[in-house]
C-alpha cells in the first residue's frame, strides 16, 4: 500500500534505477499511447522483481522517488500494488483475470475481537454469499480460511504477490484455500479494530469483476445484500462484538478504505462503550483533540471524559492517512463525527504534542483539558459485566 517512506540515501541497484526511470517516464507521459508503452515496460520489470522476491529494489525506488518525484512515486506504487494483487491464468484455451480482494469488517468489543480459522461450512457459505451479491455473475471465488487482523496481513509486496498466486490456483480449481496460520503473529487488542476476509476472484479476460460493474448492479444494493445475507454466517465468528461490513474491493484499496472508515467507527464505538460501561451519555462527554508529531504531524489523539472534571476515561487515535497533513481539515472531520454522535463539548488544543506512550504498558497518552498528556483510566464502576453487543 502507498505509504510515506523515509529511506536512507544509499546507492540504488540497477533494477531500482530502472524502476525510477520508467516511473518518471510514465508520470511525464503526455497521452494514452505513450502511457501504454511506459506501463508495459514498468509492469514487466515490477512483475519480474516480485517473482524474484526483490522487495529491497522496489522499496529503494519508492523511497528515492518519494523525495525526488512524488508523481513518479505514485505511479510506481500503483504499478507495484497492481502487479502484487493481480494474476492471469490459462485454462482449456481460455484466459482468466484474477484479482486479490479483501472484504473488511469493522468490529468493536469490550472482549477480544477474534481472529480464527474459518470452519468449512461457514467458509463455503461466505463464498456463496459474496459471489451472489458482491461479484459478477460469471466470477469464480476462492477464500482463505482465516479471519485476518491487520497484524496478520501480508507484510510485503512480495508476500502479497505470493498470496495472490496461491489463491488464484484455488479459484482456478473451484476450491477455497487453506492457509498456514501457525506462524501468524498474535494480534494487538483494541476496543475497535478491523477483520478481513481475503480471497481471489477470477473472471474471463475483460469481463466484469464486481456486481456493480454489471448494468443492473450498484454498490448500494450490493452492500445491502452482502450485509443482510452475509450477517448470519459472520455472527458466530464475532461473539460479543458489534460490527459493520464494508464492500469487498481490490486488496490494497480495500485496506485503505478500511483504515479510513475505521476512524469514525472507533469514535462511535468509544462513545457507545462509555455509555454501556458507566452510563456516560455523549452529551455528558467532553472531547479534547490534540495533534501529535514525530518528524511531522502523524495523528490526532482524542480524549473522552466527563464534563465536570479533567479526567480522561478513554482515548482514540485518529491517524493521518494518504496525503493528509496539517493543511488538511482533519480536525473538522473529527469534530463533525463527534457532533453527529451527540458530543457537544469539543476542545481543540493548539499544541505540538509528542508521540508519547506509557512506559509501563505501552498505551498512547492522551491530552486532557489542561493540555497535559495523561494515561486514559476508566473509573472503578466500569468493572461491571459487559452487555452482549450486536
C-alpha positions as CSV (number, residue, x, y, z in Angstrom):
1,X,0.0,0.0,0.0
2,X,1.1,3.5,-0.6
3,X,2.7,5.0,2.5
4,X,5.1,7.7,3.4
5,X,8.6,6.4,3.2
6,X,11.8,7.9,4.7
7,X,14.7,5.9,3.4
8,X,18.4,6.2,3.8
9,X,20.2,7.6,0.8
10,X,22.0,4.5,-0.3
11,X,23.3,3.7,-3.8
12,X,20.5,2.3,-5.9
13,X,20.8,-1.1,-7.7
14,X,20.5,-1.2,-11.5
15,X,16.9,-2.5,-11.2
16,X,15.9,0.2,-8.7
17,X,17.4,2.8,-11.0
18,X,15.4,1.4,-14.0
19,X,12.2,1.5,-11.9
20,X,12.9,5.2,-11.3
21,X,13.4,5.9,-15.0
22,X,10.3,4.0,-16.1
23,X,8.1,5.5,-13.4
24,X,9.3,9.0,-14.2
25,X,8.6,8.4,-17.9
26,X,5.1,7.3,-17.1
27,X,4.5,10.3,-14.8
28,X,5.6,12.7,-17.5
29,X,3.8,11.0,-20.3
30,X,1.5,13.2,-22.5
31,X,-1.0,10.7,-23.8
32,X,-2.7,7.3,-23.7
33,X,-0.5,5.7,-26.3
34,X,2.7,6.8,-24.5
35,X,1.2,5.7,-21.2
36,X,0.7,2.2,-22.6
37,X,4.3,2.0,-23.6
38,X,5.7,3.0,-20.2
39,X,3.1,0.9,-18.3
40,X,4.1,-2.2,-20.3
41,X,7.8,-1.7,-19.6
42,X,7.2,-0.9,-15.9
43,X,4.8,-3.8,-15.5
44,X,7.3,-6.3,-16.9
45,X,10.1,-5.1,-14.6
46,X,7.9,-5.0,-11.5
47,X,6.5,-8.4,-12.1
48,X,9.9,-9.9,-12.6
49,X,11.2,-8.3,-9.3
50,X,8.1,-9.6,-7.4
51,X,8.6,-13.0,-8.9
52,X,12.3,-13.0,-7.7
53,X,11.4,-11.6,-4.2
54,X,13.4,-8.4,-4.8
55,X,11.5,-6.4,-2.2
56,X,14.5,-4.2,-1.4
57,X,14.7,-2.9,-5.0
58,X,11.1,-2.0,-5.0
59,X,11.3,-0.2,-1.7
60,X,14.5,1.6,-2.6
61,X,13.0,3.0,-5.7
62,X,9.9,4.1,-3.8
63,X,12.0,5.8,-1.1
64,X,14.1,7.8,-3.6
65,X,11.1,8.8,-5.7
66,X,9.1,9.9,-2.6
67,X,11.7,12.6,-2.0
68,X,12.6,13.5,-5.6
69,X,9.5,13.0,-7.7
70,X,6.2,12.4,-5.9
71,X,4.1,11.9,-9.1
72,X,6.5,9.2,-10.3
73,X,6.4,7.7,-6.7
74,X,2.6,7.4,-7.0
75,X,2.8,5.8,-10.5
76,X,5.3,3.2,-9.2
77,X,3.3,2.5,-6.1
78,X,0.2,2.0,-8.2
79,X,2.0,-0.4,-10.5
80,X,3.6,-2.4,-7.7
81,X,0.2,-2.8,-6.0
82,X,-1.5,-3.8,-9.3
83,X,1.2,-6.4,-10.0
84,X,1.1,-7.8,-6.5
85,X,-2.7,-8.2,-6.4
86,X,-3.4,-9.5,-9.9
87,X,-2.6,-12.5,-11.9
88,X,-3.6,-14.1,-15.2
89,X,-4.4,-17.8,-15.8
90,X,-4.8,-20.0,-18.8
91,X,-7.3,-22.9,-18.7
92,X,-8.5,-25.0,-21.6
93,X,-7.7,-22.3,-24.1
94,X,-9.4,-19.5,-22.1
95,X,-7.7,-16.6,-20.3
96,X,-8.8,-15.6,-16.8
97,X,-8.0,-12.4,-15.0
98,X,-7.5,-12.8,-11.2
99,X,-7.8,-10.2,-8.5
100,X,-6.8,-10.5,-4.9
101,X,-9.6,-8.9,-2.8
102,X,-10.3,-8.1,0.8
103,X,-13.7,-7.8,2.5
104,X,-13.2,-5.7,5.6
105,X,-15.3,-6.0,8.8
106,X,-15.2,-3.1,11.3
107,X,-15.8,-4.5,14.8
108,X,-15.6,-3.4,18.5
109,X,-16.0,-5.3,21.7
110,X,-15.0,-5.0,25.4
111,X,-13.7,-8.5,24.9
112,X,-11.2,-9.7,22.4
113,X,-12.2,-9.4,18.7
114,X,-11.5,-12.9,17.3
115,X,-9.0,-13.9,14.6
116,X,-9.6,-17.5,13.8
117,X,-9.6,-20.3,11.2
118,X,-13.0,-20.5,9.4
119,X,-15.0,-23.7,9.6
120,X,-15.5,-25.3,6.2
121,X,-19.3,-24.9,6.1
122,X,-19.0,-21.2,7.1
123,X,-16.3,-20.6,4.5
124,X,-18.4,-22.1,1.8
125,X,-21.5,-20.1,2.8
126,X,-19.5,-16.9,2.8
127,X,-18.1,-17.8,-0.6
128,X,-21.6,-18.3,-2.0
129,X,-22.9,-15.0,-0.5
130,X,-20.0,-12.9,-1.7
131,X,-20.3,-14.5,-5.1
132,X,-24.0,-13.8,-5.3
133,X,-24.1,-10.3,-4.1
134,X,-20.7,-8.6,-4.5
135,X,-19.1,-10.2,-7.6
136,X,-20.1,-10.6,-11.2
137,X,-22.3,-13.5,-12.3
138,X,-19.5,-15.4,-14.1
139,X,-16.9,-14.9,-11.4
140,X,-15.1,-17.8,-9.6
141,X,-14.1,-17.2,-6.0
142,X,-11.6,-18.7,-3.5
143,X,-11.5,-17.5,0.1
144,X,-8.6,-18.0,2.5
145,X,-9.8,-20.0,5.5
146,X,-8.9,-17.4,8.1
147,X,-10.3,-14.2,9.5
148,X,-7.3,-11.8,9.5
149,X,-6.4,-9.0,11.8
150,X,-4.3,-6.1,10.3
151,X,-1.3,-7.6,12.1
152,X,-1.7,-10.8,10.2
153,X,-2.0,-9.5,6.6
154,X,1.0,-9.9,4.2
155,X,3.8,-7.7,5.4
156,X,5.4,-7.0,2.0
157,X,4.6,-6.7,-1.7
158,X,6.3,-10.0,-2.4
159,X,4.3,-11.7,0.3
160,X,1.1,-10.3,-1.2
161,X,2.2,-11.5,-4.7
162,X,2.7,-15.0,-3.3
163,X,-0.8,-15.0,-1.6
164,X,-2.4,-13.8,-4.9
165,X,-0.9,-16.8,-6.7
166,X,-1.9,-19.2,-4.0
167,X,-5.5,-18.1,-4.1
168,X,-5.5,-17.8,-7.9
169,X,-4.8,-21.6,-8.1
170,X,-7.6,-22.3,-5.7
171,X,-10.0,-20.2,-7.7
172,X,-9.0,-22.0,-10.9
173,X,-9.8,-25.3,-9.2
174,X,-13.1,-24.1,-7.8
175,X,-11.9,-24.5,-4.2
176,X,-11.3,-22.4,-1.1
177,X,-7.7,-22.0,0.2
178,X,-6.2,-23.4,3.4
179,X,-3.5,-21.0,4.7
180,X,-0.9,-21.9,7.3
181,X,-1.8,-19.7,10.3
182,X,0.7,-21.3,12.7
183,X,3.2,-18.6,12.1
184,X,0.8,-15.6,12.2
185,X,1.6,-13.1,14.9
186,X,-0.7,-12.5,17.9
187,X,-2.9,-9.5,17.2
188,X,-2.9,-6.5,19.4
189,X,-6.0,-6.0,21.5
190,X,-8.1,-2.8,20.8
191,X,-11.6,-1.7,21.6
192,X,-12.3,-1.4,17.9
193,X,-10.4,-3.0,15.0
194,X,-10.7,-4.4,11.5
195,X,-11.0,-8.0,10.5
196,X,-10.6,-9.2,6.9
197,X,-11.9,-11.9,4.7
198,X,-9.2,-12.4,2.0
199,X,-9.8,-14.1,-1.3
200,X,-9.3,-14.1,-5.1
201,X,-11.8,-13.6,-7.8
202,X,-11.2,-15.0,-11.3
203,X,-13.2,-13.8,-14.4
204,X,-12.8,-14.3,-18.1
205,X,-10.4,-11.8,-19.5
206,X,-12.1,-8.4,-20.0
207,X,-15.3,-9.4,-18.2
208,X,-16.9,-7.5,-15.2
209,X,-15.4,-8.3,-11.9
210,X,-17.8,-6.8,-9.3
211,X,-21.6,-6.9,-9.2
212,X,-21.7,-3.1,-9.7
213,X,-19.7,-3.4,-12.9
214,X,-22.8,-5.1,-14.4
215,X,-25.5,-2.9,-16.0
216,X,-28.2,-3.8,-13.4
217,X,-25.9,-3.6,-10.4
218,X,-24.9,-0.8,-7.9
219,X,-22.6,-0.5,-4.9
220,X,-25.5,0.4,-2.7
221,X,-27.6,-2.7,-3.5
222,X,-24.5,-4.9,-3.3
223,X,-23.6,-3.6,0.2
224,X,-27.2,-4.0,1.4
225,X,-27.4,-7.6,0.1
226,X,-24.0,-8.6,1.5
227,X,-24.8,-7.1,4.9
228,X,-28.2,-8.9,5.0
229,X,-27.2,-12.3,3.6
230,X,-23.7,-12.5,5.0
231,X,-24.6,-11.5,8.5
232,X,-26.0,-14.9,9.7
233,X,-22.6,-16.5,8.7
234,X,-20.5,-13.8,10.2
235,X,-22.3,-13.5,13.5
236,X,-21.0,-16.8,15.1
237,X,-17.4,-15.7,14.2
238,X,-17.7,-12.4,16.2
239,X,-19.3,-13.2,19.6
240,X,-19.6,-10.3,21.9
241,X,-18.9,-7.8,19.1
242,X,-20.7,-5.1,17.3
243,X,-19.7,-5.0,13.7
244,X,-20.2,-3.5,10.3
245,X,-19.3,-4.9,6.9
246,X,-17.7,-2.9,4.1
247,X,-17.8,-3.8,0.4
248,X,-15.0,-6.1,-0.9
249,X,-12.6,-4.4,-3.2
250,X,-9.1,-4.9,-4.7
251,X,-6.8,-5.8,-1.8
252,X,-4.9,-2.6,-1.3
253,X,-7.9,-0.3,-2.0
254,X,-10.0,-2.3,0.5
255,X,-7.3,-2.0,3.2
256,X,-7.1,1.8,2.7
257,X,-10.8,2.1,2.7
258,X,-11.0,0.1,6.0
259,X,-8.3,2.4,7.5
260,X,-10.4,5.4,6.6
261,X,-13.7,4.1,7.7
262,X,-12.3,2.6,11.0
263,X,-11.6,6.2,12.3
264,X,-15.2,7.4,12.6
265,X,-16.3,3.9,13.6
266,X,-13.8,3.9,16.5
267,X,-15.3,7.2,17.7
268,X,-18.8,5.8,17.7
269,X,-17.6,2.6,19.3
270,X,-15.8,4.5,22.1
271,X,-18.9,6.6,22.9
272,X,-21.1,3.5,23.0
273,X,-18.5,1.8,25.2
274,X,-18.6,4.7,27.7
275,X,-22.4,4.7,27.7
276,X,-22.8,0.9,28.2
277,X,-20.0,0.6,30.7
278,X,-20.5,3.6,33.0
279,X,-23.7,5.3,31.8
280,X,-21.8,8.3,30.4
281,X,-24.0,9.8,27.7
282,X,-22.4,11.6,24.6
283,X,-23.9,14.9,25.7
284,X,-22.3,14.5,29.1
285,X,-18.9,13.8,27.5
286,X,-16.1,16.2,26.9
287,X,-13.8,15.6,23.9
288,X,-10.3,17.0,23.8
289,X,-8.4,16.9,20.5
290,X,-4.6,17.3,20.2
291,X,-2.2,16.9,17.3
292,X,0.8,14.7,17.8
293,X,4.1,15.0,16.0
294,X,7.2,12.9,15.3
295,X,9.3,14.4,12.5
296,X,6.0,15.7,11.2
297,X,2.4,15.6,12.2
298,X,1.3,11.9,12.4
299,X,-2.1,11.8,14.2
300,X,-4.7,13.4,16.3
301,X,-5.4,11.9,19.8
302,X,-8.9,12.4,21.1
303,X,-9.6,12.2,24.8
304,X,-13.1,11.4,26.2
305,X,-14.1,12.2,29.7
306,X,-16.8,13.7,31.9
307,X,-17.8,17.4,31.7
308,X,-17.3,18.0,35.4
309,X,-13.6,17.0,35.7
310,X,-10.3,16.9,33.8
311,X,-10.3,13.1,33.9
312,X,-9.6,11.1,30.7
313,X,-11.7,7.9,30.7
314,X,-10.9,6.7,27.1
315,X,-8.8,7.8,24.2
316,X,-8.9,7.4,20.4
317,X,-6.0,7.6,17.9
318,X,-7.0,9.2,14.6
319,X,-4.0,8.7,12.3
320,X,-3.4,10.8,9.2
321,X,-3.7,8.8,6.0
322,X,-2.5,9.3,2.4
323,X,-2.0,12.9,1.6
324,X,-3.5,14.3,4.8
325,X,-1.3,16.8,6.7
326,X,-1.5,19.9,8.8
327,X,-3.2,21.8,6.0
328,X,-6.0,19.2,5.7
329,X,-9.1,19.8,7.7
330,X,-8.9,16.5,9.5
331,X,-9.8,18.2,12.8
332,X,-13.0,19.5,11.2
333,X,-13.9,15.9,10.2
334,X,-13.3,14.7,13.8
335,X,-15.5,17.4,15.1
336,X,-18.3,16.5,12.7
337,X,-18.1,12.9,13.7
338,X,-18.2,13.8,17.4
339,X,-21.1,16.2,17.0
340,X,-23.1,13.7,14.9
341,X,-22.6,11.2,17.7
342,X,-24.0,13.7,20.2
343,X,-20.9,15.2,21.8
344,X,-21.3,19.0,22.4
345,X,-18.2,20.0,24.4
346,X,-15.3,19.7,22.0
347,X,-12.0,21.4,22.7
348,X,-9.1,21.7,20.3
349,X,-5.6,22.2,21.8
350,X,-3.1,24.2,19.7
351,X,-0.1,22.2,20.9
352,X,2.6,20.2,19.2
353,X,2.3,17.1,21.4
354,X,5.0,14.4,21.1
355,X,4.1,10.8,20.3
356,X,4.3,9.7,23.9
357,X,3.4,6.3,25.3
358,X,3.1,4.8,28.8
359,X,6.4,3.4,29.9
360,X,4.7,0.5,31.8
361,X,2.0,-0.7,29.4
362,X,2.9,1.0,26.1
363,X,-0.5,2.6,25.7
364,X,-0.6,6.0,24.0
365,X,-1.0,9.0,26.3
366,X,-3.9,11.4,25.6
367,X,-4.3,15.2,26.1
368,X,-6.6,16.3,29.0
369,X,-8.4,19.6,29.1
370,X,-5.4,21.3,30.8
371,X,-3.1,20.4,27.9
372,X,-1.2,17.5,29.7
373,X,-0.6,14.1,28.2
374,X,-2.1,11.5,30.6
375,X,-3.0,7.8,30.8
376,X,-6.6,7.1,30.0
377,X,-8.2,5.5,33.1
378,X,-11.7,4.2,33.4
379,X,-13.5,4.8,36.8
380,X,-13.9,1.9,39.1
381,X,-17.6,1.3,38.3
382,X,-16.5,0.2,34.8
383,X,-15.7,-3.2,36.2
384,X,-19.3,-4.3,35.9
385,X,-20.1,-7.0,33.4
386,X,-20.4,-6.0,29.7
387,X,-23.7,-6.4,27.8
388,X,-23.6,-8.8,24.8
389,X,-23.4,-6.4,21.8
390,X,-24.6,-7.0,18.2
